[in-house]
Amino acid sequence: MADSSFDVVSKIDRMELDNALNQAIREIDTRFDFKNTGAKIELSGDKIAIEADTEERAKATLDVVKDKMIKRGVSLKHLDAGEPQLSGKIYKIACALKEGISTENAKKIAKFLRDEGPKSIKTQIQGDELRVSSKSRDDLQEAIEQIKNGKFEFAVQFVNFR
């Protein structure tokens, strides 16, 4: 019997991220406490730019974005928000989007599985993803549960289970 496998990846669902940002923009446009504060949210490539007249409004805008991301199922581990920076009269927050598993993080997962996981598991780093294979599908499902329960500082998803 051939080995079964799955891939561990860290990818953002762009459609859900767009939906979350559109909902946040709509909420900021309609909420009374955001009237005339110059609050704006903008997505460009792998960066989200947040602007507001005061530092507190900029942070509140970021909180609205985080809230909408959670509701849409986009992990906050993908979001790397900086501190509010004063630029002229406007406070800006630059939020980088993190995607992909670095080689270092893939090695952490592989070591975690080697130490804690079933003994039949084999891991292989392939670019920005990690392939986990075994003869037993039950061992693979156990590995998925252990990775989910392992507290990593990056978001993980599981694809290509076969």
N, C-alpha and C positions, 0 to 999 in steps of 0.2 A: 504494500500500500504506500502511496506517495505521501510526502510530508504535507501537512496542512500549515497555513501561515496567515498572518495578518501584518499590516503595517501600522506603526505608531507615527502619527504626523501631528503638526501644530499649524493648522490653517484656519483663516478667518472666513466665515461665510459672508462674502461681500454683499450679497443681496440682503441678508439680515442686518448687516452693519448699516447699509444705506437706509433701510426701513427704520432702524433705531434712530439714526441721525435726523431723518425727515420728521419722525414723531417728536423728537426733542426740539427741533426748530419750530414746529407747529405749536408745541406747548409754550415755548418762550415767547412766541408772537402773541399768544392769547392770555397768558397769565398776567394778572394785575401788578404783581410785585416786580415784573420785568419791564413794565411800560417805561419808555424814555430812559433806559439804562444803556442803550447801545449794545445790547448783548447779541452776539453773532456766533454761529457755528459754521465752519467750512471744512470740507474734506477735500484734500488734494493729494493724490497718490497714497503714500503710506503715512500721512500726517493729518491730524485733525487740529485746526486752529480755532481757538475760542477767544473772543474779545468781549470786553465790557468796560463801562466807565469806572467802576470801583473794583478793588480786589475781592471783596465779599461777593459781588455779583458774578465775577468771573468764576469763583469757586462754586457758587450756586449753579451756574450754568454747567460746569463740569459734573456736578452731582446729578443734574437732570439727564445729561448724556449717559452717565454710568447707570442710572436707574433704567433708562430705556434699553440700554445694551443688555442688562440682566433680564428684562422682560422679554426680549427677543431671542434670548439664549446664546448671546455672544459673551464669551468669557472675559472678565475684566483683566485676566492675566495677559491678554493681547495688548492692553492699553498701558503705555508708559507715559504718564502725565508728569509734566514738569511743574515748577512753581510759577505763580503769576509774576510776569515781568512788566515793569512800567515802560511803555513806549509812547513818549509824548504825553498825551492826556488819557491814553487807553491802556488798560491792563490786558496782557495777552498770555495765554497758556498754550504751549506747544505740546501736543500729545502724539508721540510716535506709536505706530502700530507694529507689534512684534509678531512675526510669522516664521514658521520653519523651526526645526529642531537643530541646534548647532551640534557639531561633532562632540563637543564637551558634554552637552546635555544628553546626547544619545549614549555616550559612554556611561553617564550616571545611571540611566535607565537599564542599560545592559548589565552593569555591576549589581544594581538593585535586584534584577531578575536572577542573576547568577547566585547571589547570596540568599535571597528570600524565596525565589520561585521554584517551581518543579524542576527536577534534575534533567528532564528530557528536553528542556527548552534550549534552542540555539538562536543567537541574535546576530544580525549582520547590519552594519551601517551602510545606507545607500543614499548619498547626498544629504538632503535635509529631512530624511525619514529613517526609521529603524524597522527592519524586517525581523519578525519573531516567528520561528517555525518549530514544529514538533510533530511527531507521529500521532500524538493523542490530542484530539480536539478539546477534551476535558482539561488537559494541562494548559492549552491556549486560553480557554475561558477563565481558568484560575489566574493566569498571568495578567489578563485584562483587568480582573478584579483587583489584583495586587497593585497594578499601575494606577488604577483609579484611586485607590486608598492611599497610595504613596503621595506624600505632600510635596509635589514638585513646584518650583516657582514659575513654571510655564504651562500653558494649556495643552492638553493632549487629546487627540481623537484617534479612533481606530477605524481603518478602512481596509478593503480587499481581504476580508476574512474568507478563506477558501480552504 
